[in-house]
Structure formats: structure tokens, C-alpha cells
């Protein structure tokens, strides 16, 4: 009877425990055994069974040693590449081990930092253990009920050959874990702050539109109620220094990742903005919803969401800002915009302003466009911009064309680009081409993107192009759109246009439907679509499975003694051994052969053979002078209507026809 993976893991774990006990003093053996058992208790059998018990024991013991002394609150990180002599166990990978008070987001955040360093993660163990320590942090006992929980992370990553790289990674992991701890510790205070701000809006309403005020207040309570992961908070004062607008932090107001760390109280990111953009700080709009210019180090690697609430003096002038940084939770992305304060009003005003009859097809389509609009964009975009872009998407409908909708961030830090393209053009190559075009056009320093593919004939790509502060490029959107269409144009699109140009819409459309997916990838690489039109004509004119269509031609950039000969045949494929003697008797050598199986819709497969030929007729030889006679002679010999012998060389050398050669023979 086969052993189950769980049973095999249990046996393997016993051997690992035995190895670990042999490596420690008798007094420590009971604690070590409990530690090792807890360490691998939730490990996947497939991960553990592929490793030697001595190496599993060594990894756990190394972590146990790291955890033996940890003063309260200390973050311990060890990054090393284990070897048998120095560490008592070995691995082909570098190892990251941490010991820290248990809290949310630890594994995600460490994984993010490892990935940011360009390393892949190969193996993870993440036990949570209760540990009893003395006041100096010395470990007394593990797996103790009601003792504080500590999180241990063991992560094996790409091997780091340079010790300096290990030190740098260890320092960055420490920094990230400190951010996690600061965010978790200050999370209640940040939620309390947003609650207080919402209450203050009721007690002393600022000089803004009452409807905007109501939505802002509801929005703050909405993010308070579990729809926002608070990571940082700080209060700022807006003032003028030396004739320049400036933003200064209020000392002691920082929480989470915005705790004071000895840096200058002046906001350097604000100082880099243009004077025109800095003046936006004085506009009398209550909420600022945008993206920060840095990625989160906690939870997930997105750019931080920024929620700012402006403060007003008794005269109604903007004097400051209360800023929250964090990430919207998954519920904020799954809920309907009509369920989210601020978004609901924006969405409804766009739909009402469209003038579309309630319940009409276009009305429903516009609602769906807003429902599925990139959620981060909905938080940031203005009502006028949303109306313009949403109506543009509505007018695009299901037409298979490339469209670009671009919006520049009000603070000039990024450009948001929605690109729609036919779904059959949606692939990694075209995504890369679009990214390169947009990044170059807008002077981007980095790019993020997401995709959406639904039952629609169009796929949607959302690119966010981050730019250098103060550098604003204003390229022509129509010109970029033209470049995107050209860069993503498919071979089948060219085939459609070439067929319609050759046969007209009535016949070209059905032919494209039949041959759109018929030609293999190799053919598309070797021949342009306009040349495929000629092969489509040949295939359509084949009378039976034994019929042949041919073309003797001179390829571009070929040597003077080279020709190409294309044979089109339906039915069974042609054997090269049958063709070579025939062609050699006609005075040519076959230098290469490229077969293509074409599968038109609604008919049997067709074979196209493209032969490279070398002849000895000199550089002045012209294929068009002998094309008809060569093709006729080949067909007669192939069908057995003429002899297959050396006399057929006279087709090229003397330009005789097959009938003339028969008489001469």
C-alpha cells in the first residue's frame, strides 16, 4: 500500500528531530525537539520530502540559535549562504531568517523586499511560536501557552555570491520589518485620527460645497470601516517661504511609516513640483485622492494610495493638510462605484450628464464602463475627465481598432494611459511594444500596468507612466495612437486589407474568414500578407487533390544564381525524395526546402512547398522568361506525361518548352 505524503512527512520529521537532538546539549534537547516539530508542522510535504533530514535540522537549529536571545521589540535578521563547515548544513540557495514579534503583513513584506532585490524565492517556512523569555530576552521555553507569539520566517532565495549583497539585503529587510511594526503599532491611532477628522467636519464645516463636504465626510468614515490599510499619517502646514510655496510637517504628528526619523520637516517631493502645481495646494477642494510617488514597503508592492484632507483657517484659507498613506483593501476594488462615497456621486453625475435615455443600450453600456473602470483611476480622475474618456470608450464600442485614452496626474508625477486593442492582438510582445512607445513618448522613468480581457472583442491595458518631477512632455495623442496601431498590427490584419484590395469587400471578407487562421506561424514569418494573397488564389483555383499550382520566382536579395520555386498542392504531402530527382534533371540544385501546411476553414489541408534552387545560367538569367515553360514542364513530368531525364535541362539552358523537348527526345 502506497504511503501518503502526510505519513511520509511524519517519518521524515522524526528523522529530522533525531538529527537536531544529536547536535545540541542534553539540557536543550527537549526544547529543541519542540522547536523543530513546531518549525515544520505546517510545511508542505512536497517541500520537505525533497530535502535531507540533516539539512532540515540544520536550518531549524540555525533559526533556533538566532532566536535564543532577543530583547523585547528587537528585529533580528540573518542573511547568509550556509555551508557545512561553518553552519553545519548546506543549501544551494542563500537564506533569509528573521525573528520578530508576530503581526500582520510580515511574510508579504519580506517577500516584496526580496523580489525588489531581484531574487526568486525557492522555499519558505513561516512558523509562529509562543516563547517565554526573561527580561533580557533570553529564551527560556518554546511552545508555552499564553506566551507572546513570535514570527519566524525562513526563506531560501537565489544564491548571493557577494557578501555585501547579503548585508544590504539584511539591512533592507530590517527596514521593511520596522515599517511593518510602525504601521501595525500606529494603526489604531491612524484610524482614530480619521474618525476625529470626520467628526471635526461636522462640528466646524469648512468653506466648501455642502454636497462635497457630505461625500468627503462619508468617504473618511468609509476608509475607517475596513476599506483602507493605514500605513502612515502626518499633518502638514502650507506656507510661503522666500516667495515660494512650501509644505512643512507638523512636529510630532507622524505615525506609521511617516513617523519622524530625523529628516527635514520640509516636504522635498512638494518642493520638486512646478510653481503652478504647488498652487493647487491652496485650491478650496477638501479631499486629495491620488497616488504617492513611492511604493509601499508593507503588504503589497503597489504605489501608496494618498488621502489628503485640507485644513482651513476661520477666514476660509487653506493652511494645511492631514495626509494618510496606505492601500485600499480588496473590498474597495470589488464593490460597485455606486457603493463608495465620492465615487458614487462622480459616477452618477457622469451618467446623468451623458443625456442617454435610462435603460437604453448605451446607458447600460456606460454604467458598465464605469463599473469596470480601473478602480485606482476612479479615485483620482476628475468628473470632466471621466466623462470625456467614458464616452470615448462608449463610442469605440466593439470596433476592432486601437485606441488610447491618456490622463495626466494633477501633480505632474505620472500619466495614466488606457489602451484598447483587438483581443487577438493581446500578447506579451505587443504589451512590451506598447509599454516602450508610451514610456518613450511621455519620458517615463518606470511603468506599471494591468490588463483586462473579457468577452469583449477588445482587450484593455492600463499603463501608468511615472515621470521625473518637473518634466512634462505633451506628445500628440493621435500620433501615439497611430504608432500603437502600427506596432501591434497583426499579420492577419494585413491579410484582410490585402484580400479586400485584391478581391473587393464582397469576396475578400469571406476569404479572410476562411484563411485568417489557416497559415502557420512559420509561413507568416517568411512571407508578407500581400504575398499570401497570391497563394490564396492558387489554393482557391486547385481543381482536385492531385492538382498543382506553381510559381517560379526570384527572391529579393538572392544571389544571382538562385531562384525559388513554390509548389501548392492539396491532399497528401509531397515527398522530398520524389521532387529532388525531378528538379535536378531540370538543371537546378535544391538548396533548401520549407514546407507549410495551410488549413483553410471548411476544406481539407493544403501544402505549400517553397524550394530554394541554384542554377548555372549566369547572372543575366531572368525567371520571368522561362516561368511558364518551367512550370509546365514540371507539371507534365510530375503527372507522368513527360519523361524525367536530363533532356529537361533544356528548359532553362535553351528555353525550350516541354513539347519541344519531347520532339527532340
N, C-alpha and C positions, 0 to 999 in steps of 0.2 A: 504493500500500500504506500502511495507517494506521501512524502512528508509535506505538510502545509508550510507556507512561508513563515507564518507566525511560530510554528513549532520549531522550524529551523533557526529562526531568530533567537528563540529561548535557549536553545542548545549553544548557539554561538555566544550569547551573552554570558552564559555560565563560564565558558572558557575565557572570555574577556575579564570577568570578575576574578577568576583564579589567577590570571596573569597580573592583574593590578595588585592583588593581595601579596603576591611574591615580591613586589617592588617596594613595599613600604614596611615600616616597623610594625611589630605586632600590636602595639598600642593604638596605631592609627587604622589597622585593618578593618575593624567594624564600620568606622565612619567612611572609609574609602569604598567599602563594598556598597553601602547605602548610596553613596555619591554616584558611583558608576552605574548602578541599577537605575537610579533616577535620571542620570545623564542620557541614557539611551532608551528610556522607557517608551518614548513616543517616536523614535526613529523608524523610518520606513524599512521594512525587511530587505527590500531590494538594495537599498543604500548600504546597509550594514553587512549583509552576507557577502558582498564583493570585496570586503576588506579583511586583512589579517587581524586575529584577535589581539596580537601583541601591539599592533598599531592603534587599534581602537582603545586599548588600555592606556597606551602612551599618550594619546590625545586627551583622554579624560583626566589622567594624572597631571598633565601639564596645566589643564584648566583648574584642577583642584589646588595645585601649588599657587596659581595666580590668585585664587580666591581665599587663601589661608589667612591673609591679613588685609583687611580693607576698612580703614576708618570710616565712620558714618558719612555718607554722601559722596565718598570718593568714587571717581570713574576710573576703572582700570582697563587698560587696553594693551594687548601684546600682539605684535605683528612679526612673524618670523617664518623662516623656511626650515622645517625640522629635519635633522639628520640623526642617525642612530647614535653616533658618538657623543654628540653634545646634548641631545634631548631625549635619548632613549627610545625614539620611534622615528619613523621616516614617512615622507609623503612626496609625491611628485609636484605638489602644489605648495604655495605659500598659505599660511594660516593666519586668520584674524580671530583673536579670542578677546572677549570683553566680559567684565563683571560690573553690574550696575544695579541700583535699586529698580525693582520691576515697575514698569509704567508703559503706557500705550506708545505705539509707533516705533519701538526700538529696532525691530528686525527690518522693517521697511526703510527706515532712515539709514541704517548701516549699509544695507544693500544698495541704496541710492548712491551713497558716497563711494562704495567700491566700484560701482558701474561708472560713476563720473571719472574715476581714475583709469578707466579703460580696461578693467579686468572683468573676466567672466567668472561666475560663481558656479562651483562644481559640487559642493556638498555643504549642507547646513545642519547643525544640531542646535536647538534653542530651548533647553530646559529651563523651567522656572522652579527654583528651590527655596524652601524656607530654611534659614540659617540662624543659629543662635551664636552671638558674638559677645565678647567682653567689651568694656567701654573703650578699649584701644583698637577695637576692630579685629581682634584675633578670633579665628574660627574655633568654636568650641564643639558644635554639633550640627549635623545636617539633618534635613527631613524632620524638623521639630514642629509639632502642631502649634499654631498661633505665633510662630516666629515671623519676623519680617521676610517678605518674599524678595528674592534677588533674581535677576535675569542674567543668564549666561548665554552668550552667543559664540558658537564655534563655526567659522565659515572658511572653507577652503577655496582659494581663488587662483587665477593664473600665477604661475611661478614668477617671483620678482628676483631677478639676478642681482640687482643693485641694492645693497643695504640702505642706502639713502632713500630709495623709493619706499622701503618698508617703514622707515622713520617718518617720512612725510605722510604716508597713509595713516599711520598710528595717530599722528597729531591731528589730522583732519577728522578721523573717526571720533577722537576725544572732543573736538569742537562740535561736531554734529550731535553727539550724545549730550553735551552741555546745552545745546539749543533745545533738544527734546525735553530735558529736565526743566529748563526755564519755562518752556511753553506749558508743560503739564502743571508745574507748580503754580504758575500765574493764571492758569485758565479760569479758575473761579473769579479772580479779581477782574479779569477782562470781561467776563460775562456780566459781572456786577456793574462794570463801567458802562457797558452798552445799555443796560437797564436804566441806570441813572440818567444817561443822556436822553433816552426816550422819555423818561419822566420829566426832565427839565424842559423838553419841547412843549409839554402840556402846560407846565407851570409858567413859563415865560416864552411864548411863541415868538420866533424870530420874524423879521420883516420879509416873508416870502409868501407866495400864493398859498392860500389855505388848503387847496387840494394837494399841492406838492408837499405841504407840511404833513398832512394826514398820511400820505403814502410813505414819506420818509420815516415817520414815527412807526408805522406798521412794519416797514422793512427792517428797522432796527430790532423790533421785537421778534420778527421772523428769524433773523440770523441768531438771535439769542436762544430761540427754541429749537436748537439742534440742527440748523441748516448751514452752519459755518463752523469750521475748525479754527478757533482763535489761536494764533501763534505769536502775535506781537501787538503792542499798543503803545502809543506815545502821543503826547499833546504838544502842539507847536504854536508859536506866535508868529503872525505875519507882520512885518515891519519894513521900514525903509532905512537903509544904512548907506551913507555916502552916495545918495541918489539912486541906489539900486534896491529893488525889491528883494527881501531875504526871508528865509524861513528858519526860525530858531526853536530848538527843542526846549520845553519847559523842564528844568532840572527836577529829577526825582519822579517824573511821570512815566518813565519807560517800564514796560512789562514784557515778559516772554523774550522773544528774540530781539526786542528793542530795549532791553534793559541797558542802562548806562554802562559803558565799558571804557570810560576814559576818553572817548572820542570827542571831537569838536561838536559843540551844540548846534552849529550851523549845518543845514541840510545841503550837502555838496551836490546831490542829484538835482535839487531845485536850482542851485546856482548855475548848473550847466545848461538850463533851459534858456531859450531865447527870451528877450525882454517882453515880446508880445505874448508868449505863452505864460510867463510868470505873472502877467497882469490878470490871467484867468483866476488867480487866487482871490482876487477882490470881487469877482462876479457874485451876485447875490442868489446863487443857487445853493441849496442846503447840502445836498449829497454829492460826493465824488465817488463814482464807481468805475474802477479801471483795473489795470494790471500794474504791479510794481515792476521795477526794472531788474529784479533779481529772482532767481529760482528759490523755491522752498528747499530747506535742508531737512525738513521734517515731513514724514508721512508719504508724500509723493513728489516726483521731480517736476512739478509744474511751476510756471511763473506765479508768484504770490498774488492772490486777489487783494485788492486795496479798497477799503471802505473808509471814506473820509467824511466827517461831519463838520461843517464850518461853524465857527463861533462868531457872534455878533456883539457889538457894544450897544449901549442904550440908544445911540443915535442911528443904529441900523447898519453900521460899517463892519466889514469883515475884519476881525482882529486875530483870528487863529483857526486852528483845525485840530480835531481829535481823530487820530488815524488808527485804524485796525488793519492788521495784515493777517492773512490766513488763507484758507482754501474752502471753497464751497463744498458741502458734503454731497454724496451721491443723490440724496433726496432732492437737492436743488437742481440737479440735472434731469431727474426723472419726472418731476412734477410739471404740470402744464404751466405755461407762462401766465395763464389766467388765474392761477392759484398763488402767484408770487407778487407781493406788493412791489410797486414801481413798474415791474414788467407788465402786470395786468393792465394798468392804465395806458402804458405806452402801446401795447398790442391792440387794445380796443380802439384807441384813437386812430391808429393806422388803418384798421379795418373800417371804422366808421368814415374816415376821411377818404377812403377809396371810392365811395359812391356806388359800390357794387350792390345789386339787389340781394337782400337777405335770402339765404337758401339757394342762390344760384350756383352754377358750377364754379364760376370764377371766385365767388365769395368763399365757397368751401375750400377751393384751392389756395386762396390767400391765407386762410386760417391755418391750413396745413403747413404752408411755407413758414409761417411764424412759429408754429408748434415745433417744427423740426429745425429751426434756425440754430446755428451754433450758440449754445447757452451763454458762454462767456461773452460772445458778441452782444447778445440781447441785454446783458447788464450794462455794457459800455456804450452802445450805439445811441445816437440821438434819435428822437422821434422822426425828424425830417429825413435823416439818412436811412433809417429803417424803411420808411415809406417808399423812398426812391428805389432802394435795392429790391425790396419785396415785390414791388410792382414790376420791376425789370425781370425778376425771376418768373413772375406770373406770365408775362408776355413771352418769355422764352418757351414756356410750355414743354412739349415733348419733342421739339425740333432738335435734331441731332447736329448740333453745332457747338463750337467752343465759345464760352462767354466768360468775361472777367468782371467782377464787381469789387472795387477797391475802396477802402476807407482808411484814412489816416487818423491815428490816435490824436486826441486833442492836445496832448502834451508833446507830440512830435517824437515819440520814442519807438513807435512801430507802425507798420502798415498791415492792415488786415485784408486779405485777398480771398474772395470766394471764386473758385474756378469750376465751371460746369463743362463737362466734356462727354461725348458719347461713351456709353458704358463699355463698348467693345474696345475702346482705346485705353481703358483703365488698366495700367500695368506698372511695374516698378520702373521700367525705362522711361515712360512718359512722366511719371511722378518726378523722377530726377531731372528731366529736361525742364519741366515747369518750374521746379524749385530754382534751378540755375538761372533761368530767364528772369524770374521775379526778383531773386536776390541781386542780380546784376543791375536790373532796371531801377531798383529802389535803394541801392547802396547798402544792402543788408550785411550785418556782421554775424548774424545767426538766424536760423529759420526753424520754426516748429510747424507741424502740420497734422491734420486729422483728415479722415476720409469718411464718406458715407455713400454706400451703394445700396439701393433699394430696388423695388420692382420697376422703377422708372428706367427709361432708356438712357437717362443721363446719370453720370456719377458726379458727386460733389467733393471737391477738395478744398479744405480751409487752410491757407498758409498765413502764418504770422511772421512778417519780416521785421526783425529787430534792427534798428539803425543806430548810428552814432549820434549821441546827443548834439543838437545844434546843427546837424547836417540834414537838410531837407531837399530831396530830389523830387521833381514833379514831372515824371515822364508822361508821354501821351498814352492814355489808356487804350485807345483804339489800335495804336501801333503795337503795343504789347500783346493785345488780343490776337492780332494778325500773326505775330511771331509764335504765340502759343498754338494757334491753329496749325501753322505750318510744321512746327516741331512735333506735334502729336498726330499729324495726319497719317492715317493707316494706308497700307498698300491697297486694301480693298476700297478705300475712298477714291484713290486714283483710278482703280479698275472701273468703278461706277462711272466716273466722269469720262473715261476713255471709251467705254462701251456706248454711253449716251451720245458722245460726239460722233462716233462711227456709225451707229445704227439708229439714232434718234431715241426719244424717250419711250415710245411705244414698244420697241423691241429691245432697246438697251436695258430698260428696267428689269424685265423678266430674265434677260441673260445674266444680269448681275445677281439676281436672286439665285439663279442656278449655279453660278460659278464663284460666288462670293467666298465660300469656304472650300472650294474644290482644289485649289492649288496648294501643294505642300509648302512648308516654310523654306525648304532649300530652293525651290523654284522662285519664291518671292525674293530671296536674297540674290539670286543670279540674274533675274530679268525684271525690268520695269513693267508697270502695269500696262502701259500702252503697247508693249510688245506682246503681252499676254492676249490682247485683243485679237491679234493675228492667229494665235494658237486656238482661241475660242472659235474663230471662223473655220479653221481646219477641222476641229473636232465636230462642229455642227454639220460639216459637209461630208463626213465619213458615211459611206453608204452601208457598210456592213462591218462585222468583226474582222474580216480579212482585208478591209480597205486600208490604204496607206495615204497619208498626207506628208509632204516633204518640203524642206526649204534648205537650199544651199546658199550660204551667205558668208560674207567677210566680216568677222567680228571687229569692233573698234579696238584700236591699239594692238592689233595682232601683228605677228611677224609677216614678212612678205610671202613666205612660203606656206602660210597656214590658211585654212578655211574652216568653216564649221558647217555641219550637216545635221539638220533636225528632222527626225522621223516621228510621226504621230500615228499611233495605232491603237484601236480598241480591241478588247478581248484579252487573250493570253499575252504575257510579256514576251519580248524578243530575247532570244539567247545570243549573247555576245559572240559565241563560237560560230553562230550561223552568219553573223554580219561581217566579221573581220575578213574572212577569205574573199567575200564578195567585194568589199571596198578595196582591198589590196589589189585585186585583179583589175580594178578601175584606176589604178595608178596612184593611190594615196595610202598613207600610213595613219592608223588611228592612234593619236597621242593621248587622248583621254575620252572618257565616256561618263555622262551624267544622266542617269535615269530619273524620271519624275512620274509618280503615279497621281493622276488627276481624277478626282471623284465628283463629277457633276451631280447635282441634285436630280434625282429621278431617272438616272440612266447608269449603265454599267461603267466601271472604271476605264480610264483611257491612259495609255502610256506615252510619254514624250521622252525621246532619247536625243540628247544633244552630243554629237561626236565632234571632237577636235581632230582635224585632218591636216597632214603635211603633204605637200605635193612638190614636184620638181620642175614646175613650168616657168620659173623665173618671176622676177618682181613685177613685170608688166601684166601678169595674168589677172584677168578680171572675172569674178564669179558670175556676173550677170550675163556674160556672153555664152556660157555653157550651162546655165542653171537648168533650163527646161530639158536639154538633151541629157544631162547628168541624171536628173530626177527620173526621166522616162526610162533611161537605161537601167537604173537601179530597180525600178518597179517591175520591169519586164523580167529581169533576172530573178528577182525575189519570187515572182509568181510562176517561174519556170517557163516563161515564154521565150527566153533567150538563154544562150549558153553562158556559163560562169567560167570564163577563161581570160587569158591575158590580152585577147583582142579588145577587151573593153577599156584598155588603157587609151585607146584611140579617141574616146570621148573627150578627154582633157588634152591629150597631146596633139590630136589632129582636128578636134572639134567635130567629129562625126556623130551622126545620130545612131541610135540602136539599129534601125532598119538598114542604114548604110553599112554598119559593121557586120550585120547578118549576111548581106550580099557579099562583102569582102571575105568573110569567114568561109 
